[in-house]
């Protein structure tokens, strides 16, 4: 699946993965309130076996299929580091 990845205008290291053809303006208002203005970061082809920096590709794809997007939260320094 070709995905467009957006960076949050409100929080560092928060990213939103959408199908490339999806319109971010149609996301739930509650999500956009938390995320801020989606800023295009990169476009990539995600397959279940692809290595991603902070997420499991299969989980990203499942979330996109189930809810239309995948929200990657910033790392938690107490847990992740």
C-alpha positions as CSV (number, residue, x, y, z in Angstrom):
1,X,0.0,0.0,0.0
2,X,1.3,3.4,-0.9
3,X,1.0,5.7,2.1
4,X,1.4,9.4,2.7
5,X,3.0,10.1,6.1
6,X,2.2,13.4,7.8
7,X,4.1,15.0,10.7
8,X,2.1,16.7,13.4
9,X,2.1,20.5,13.6
10,X,1.5,20.2,17.4
11,X,3.8,17.5,18.7
12,X,7.3,16.4,17.7
13,X,7.7,12.9,16.5
14,X,4.0,12.3,16.1
15,X,3.1,10.9,12.6
16,X,-0.1,10.0,10.8
17,X,0.0,7.3,8.0
18,X,-2.8,7.5,5.4
19,X,-3.4,5.8,2.1
20,X,-1.8,8.0,-0.6
21,X,-5.2,9.0,-2.1
22,X,-6.8,9.8,1.3
23,X,-7.8,13.4,2.1
24,X,-6.5,14.3,5.6
25,X,-9.2,17.0,5.9
26,X,-11.7,14.1,6.2
27,X,-10.2,12.7,9.3
28,X,-12.2,12.8,12.6
29,X,-12.2,16.2,14.2
30,X,-11.0,14.8,17.5
31,X,-7.9,13.4,15.8
32,X,-7.1,16.6,14.0
33,X,-7.6,18.5,17.2
34,X,-4.9,16.3,18.9
35,X,-2.7,16.1,15.8
36,X,-2.9,19.6,14.5
37,X,-2.4,20.5,10.8
38,X,-1.0,17.5,8.9
39,X,2.3,18.4,7.2
40,X,3.4,16.0,4.4
41,X,6.6,14.3,5.5
42,X,7.1,11.4,3.0
43,X,5.4,8.8,0.8
44,X,6.3,5.2,1.0
45,X,5.2,1.8,-0.1
46,X,4.3,-0.3,3.0
47,X,4.1,-4.1,2.8
48,X,3.6,-6.5,5.8
49,X,7.3,-7.4,5.9
50,X,8.7,-3.9,5.5
51,X,11.0,-2.6,8.3
52,X,9.7,0.7,9.8
53,X,11.6,2.7,12.4
54,X,9.0,2.7,15.2
55,X,6.0,0.6,14.1
56,X,5.2,-2.9,12.9
57,X,4.3,-2.6,9.2
58,X,1.5,-5.3,9.5
59,X,-0.1,-3.3,12.4
60,X,0.1,-0.1,10.4
61,X,-1.6,-1.7,7.5
62,X,-4.3,-3.3,9.7
63,X,-5.0,0.0,11.4
64,X,-5.3,1.8,8.0
65,X,-7.7,-0.9,6.8
66,X,-9.8,-0.9,10.0
67,X,-10.0,2.9,10.7
68,X,-8.5,4.6,7.7
69,X,-5.3,5.8,9.4
70,X,-2.5,4.9,11.7
71,X,-1.3,7.3,14.4
72,X,2.3,6.9,15.5
73,X,2.7,8.6,18.9
74,X,6.0,10.1,20.0
75,X,8.3,7.7,21.9
76,X,7.8,7.6,25.7
77,X,11.3,8.2,27.2
78,X,10.2,6.3,30.4
79,X,9.3,3.2,28.4
80,X,11.3,3.5,25.2
81,X,14.5,4.7,26.4
